Amino acid sequence: MTRKRKIVFNDKEVIGMITQDVLAVFWNTHAQKYNIKNTRERINVIHKHSFFHIARNNTTLSLASIGGVLGKDHATVLHACRQHESNYKYDPSYRVVYDDMFVNMEDYLLENGVVPQSVHKTFDVDDVRDIHFKFLSVSRKLRDKIKELDSLKKSVEVKVKRAEHYKKHFNNMESRIHKLENELKRVKNLL
């Protein structure tokens, strides 16, 4: 008799897997948008280092898990995080990429149900206000997406109705053509 092993995940592991999947989708979208390749060209390294630093500060994932999103090891993530301060201070292109990615990733994490680490810190009134407005912004974006989807749904419904109308009209025309062909055959036989 063989025993089946039951695999049990605790809440932290499940949240970690979901967070890693959300980060992977974010990275793939970002890499496609900015045409990031897996090379050592400076612009590609800037994007990867920014991603690693932001992911480390906004998630509870291990360095290995964060690196796994891009197929890198924990040492690469650690190196990127250690280089962040000097890169941010002395490289304007890094600063621009980092600031843009920070806002986008934080919003993306919130939209996908992952609460960034910055939300878990002790708060003062300004922090609560900032988080409140961040949630309002995300909520507004989600409402806009829902409206966009509703308008697309209505557009599709109109096109489906139009297609059904054309189909009905086509069937009527086919029926009429068939009747006319039969009538034409009958008239030919009479002549």
N, C-alpha and C positions, 0 to 999 in steps of 0.2 A: 504494500500500500504506500503510495507516494503522498507526501504532504505538500500541500500548496502553501507557499509563503505569502503571507499577506503584507503588502507594502503600505505603510502608513506614513503620511506626511503630516508634519505639524504645521500650524498656521504660518510660522515664520518662513518655512521652506516654500509653501505655496505662494506667499506674497513675494518671496525672492524670485521664484520662477516667472510669475506674472510680470514683475518689474523688469526682469531681464528680457522677456519677450517684448514689452513696451519699448524698452531702450533699443532693441534690435530693429523694430519697425521705424522708430524715430531716426536711427542712424541710416538705415537704407533709404528712407525718404530724403534725408538731408544730403547724403552722398550723391544720390541721383540728381537732386536739385542743383548742387554746386559742382557736379562732375568730379567727385573725389575718387581718386584711384588708390590702389594699395601699393604705392611707391613711396620713395623717400624724398620726393620733391618737397620743398619747403611749405608750399601752400597745403599739400596733403597732410603733412606733419602738424601744421598749425590746427587744422580742423580736428585731427585725431586727439591731439593733446588737450584741446579745449573740451572735447567730448569727455575724455577721461576725467578731467578735473571737475567738470560740472556733475557728471554722474556720481563721482565719489562723494561730493558734498551734498547731493540731493537725494541719495538713496542709501539704504543700509546694506547694499550688496558688498560682497567681498571684492578685493582687488582682482582676484582670479575670475570672478563672475563678470565683472565689468570688462576686463580684458577679453574674456571669451566672446563678448558681443562682436568684437572686431577681429577675433582670431589671434589675439596677443596674450602674453602671459602677465602675471601680476607685477613683475619687475618693470615692464613697459609702462604700466599704469602708474606705479610708484614714481618712476622717472618723470613722467609727464606732470604729476602733481608737484614734485619738487622743483621743476623748472617753471611752474606757472608764474610765480611772483616776478622773476626776472623777465620772463617773456612778456608779461602784461605791462611791466614798467617800461621796457626798452624797445618793444616791437609793436609799432602802431597797427600793423596788419593783424597781428595776433589779438590785440585789444578789440579791434572791430569785429573779428570773427567770434571771439569769446563772448562779447556783450550781446551780439545778435543771437548766438546759439543759446546762451543762458536764458534769455526771455522765452525763446521758442521751446526749449526743452522743459522748462518749468511749466509753461502753459500746457504742453503736450502731456506731461505726467499727470497734471490735474485733470485734464479732459479724459484721460484713460483710467482714472480712479486710483492713481498712485500719488499719495500725499508726499511732497518733497520734504526732505529733512529740515529745511528752513522753517517749516510750519511747526516742527516738534520742539523748537527751542523755547526758553522762557520768554515771555512776551512783556513788552511794555505797551503803552497805549498806541504809540506810533506803529509798532509792529502789527498789532491787531488791526489797526486801520488799513495798513498796507495789504495785509492778507485779505481783509474784507473786500477791498477794491480789486484785488487780484481775482478773488472768487466771482465778483460781479462781472469782471471783464470776461472771464472764462464762460460764465453763464450767458452773457450776451452773445459770445461767439457761438455757443451751442444753440441758442435760440435762432440765430441767423442761419446756421446750418440746417436746422429743422425747417425753417421757412423755405430755404433753397430746395430741400428735398420735397417739401409739399408742392412747390411750384413745378418741380420736375415731374412729380407724380401726376399733377393735373395736366401737364403737357402731354405726358404719355397716354393718359386717359382720353384726351381729345384726339390724339393720333390713332388710338385703337378704335374709337367710335368712327372716325373718318375711314379707317381701313375696313371696318364692318360695312359701312355705307357703300364703299366702292365694291366690296365683295358682293353685296346684295344687288347692286346695279349691274355688275358683270354677269351674275347668274341670270338676271332678268334679260339682259341682252343676248346671252347664249340661248336662252329659252326662245326668245323671239326669232333669232337667226334660225334655230332648228325648225320652228313653225313655218318660217318663210321658205326654207329649203324644201320642206314637205309640200307646201303649196306650189312651189315652182315645179317640182316633179309631177304633181298632179296636172298642172297646166300643160306641161310638155307632153304628157301622155294623151291629153285631149287633142293636141294638135297633130 
